Structure formats: C-alpha cells, structure tokens
Amino acid sequence: MKTKTKTELGFMMYSAISQRIDEAIKNNDTSEIDMIEEMIDYYANNFIVSAAHLREKLENLKGVK
C-alpha cells in the first residue's frame, strides 16, 4: 500500500470538507457549522493553500441560517 503524500492528504481533506459544506448548503442544514469550522481550522493550520475557499463556502452556509 502506497503512503499518501502531504499534498494528497491535503487534497483528500479539502474534498471531504468541501463536500460536507455543499451537502449542508443543499439541505439547509446549519447544525454542522461548528464541526465544519473546526475542520477548516485544522485544515488551515496544516494545509493552508485552500482554506480561504472553504471559509468562503462556510460563510455561504452561515447565510442559510
């Protein structure tokens, strides 16, 4: 089994968080905002490149409230 690089792990995390936000927006589900914020904070601290885009998507979810 091949070990994932930090870039691959970062992309996997980005995709998972992004998908979670998309689903929450689609379903008008604001119950996961705190969890998503924690995930983005972790991602931002470890995989800075795309964290701003995730924060922008989270703001869209917060607008659903």
For each residue, the residues with C-beta under 8 A, 3 or more apart:
1:
2:
3:
4: 8 9 12
5: 8 9
6: 9 10 47
7: 10 11
8: 4 5 11 12
9: 4 5 6 12 13 47
10: 6 7 13 14 43 46 47 49 50
11: 7 8 14 15
12: 4 8 9 15 16
13: 9 10 16 17 39 43 47
14: 10 11 17 18 43 47 50 54
15: 11 12 18 19
16: 12 13 19 20
17: 13 14 20 21 36 39 40 43 54
18: 14 15 21 22 53 54 57
19: 15 16 22 23
20: 16 17 23 24 32 36 39
21: 17 18 24 25 36 54 57 58 60 61
22: 18 19 25 26 57
23: 19 20 26 27 29
24: 20 21 27 28 29 30 32 33 36 61 64
25: 21 22 28 57 60 61 64
26: 22 23
27: 23 24
28: 24 25 64
29: 23 24 32
30: 24 33 61 62 64 65
31:
32: 20 24 29 35 36
33: 24 30 36 37 58 61 62
34: 37 38
35: 32 38 39
36: 17 20 21 24 32 33 39 40 58 61
37: 33 34 40 41 58
38: 34 35 41 42
39: 13 17 20 35 36 42 43
40: 17 36 37 43 44 51 54 55 58
41: 37 38 44 45
42: 38 39 45 46
43: 10 13 14 17 39 40 46 47 50 51 54
44: 40 41 47 48 51 55
45: 41 42 48
46: 10 42 43
47: 6 9 10 13 14 43 44 50 51
48: 44 45 51
49: 10
50: 10 14 43 47 53 54
51: 40 43 44 47 48 54 55
52: 55 56
53: 18 50 56 57
54: 14 17 18 21 40 43 50 51 57 58
55: 40 44 51 52 58 59
56: 52 53 59 60
57: 18 21 22 25 53 54 60 61
58: 21 33 36 37 40 54 55 61 62
59: 55 56 62 63
60: 21 25 56 57 63 64
61: 21 24 25 30 33 36 57 58 64
62: 30 33 58 59 65
63: 59 60
64: 24 25 28 30 60 61
65: 30 62
